Amino acid sequence: MTIEKEKITDIANRCASVRTLMTARSITRLYDQALKNAGITGTQFSLLVAIGSYNFNSISELGEALNIEKSTLSRNLKPLIDAGLIEREKANVSRAITHRLTAAGQQKLETAFPLWQAAQARVEEELSQDDLQAGYRFMERLREAADS
């Protein structure tokens, strides 16, 4: 059985997954390039920001907040631990493991901040604040639709 070209074209034009992945790759490439001089990727920056700005009670809670599977999250956290940017802590309440920024992690964020600002400014210059906020709301609704 061979799928017809018009069906393939219809998928390419309508598929939320294809369109979202294309956008995610473009944005990831922009932030990866911007943060390269700080020696981290956009994903690593996002993890450092999340860990530095919230008190997650477990790796599962962190993964849930970032919508990252636990095994993928563990794999992404390992280089940050190895580089001394974050460290594991035993949670007070349970056997859960939490993470916190180290002084080196704080310094890495300080180094990366102006690079992130430049990338963010580039995005914000291309879009009006209304479009940007509408995009954020749309992405949230798209995630909710996927999770329901």
Order of alpha helices (4+ residues) and beta strands (2+ residues): alpha-alpha-alpha-alpha-alpha-beta-beta-alpha-alpha
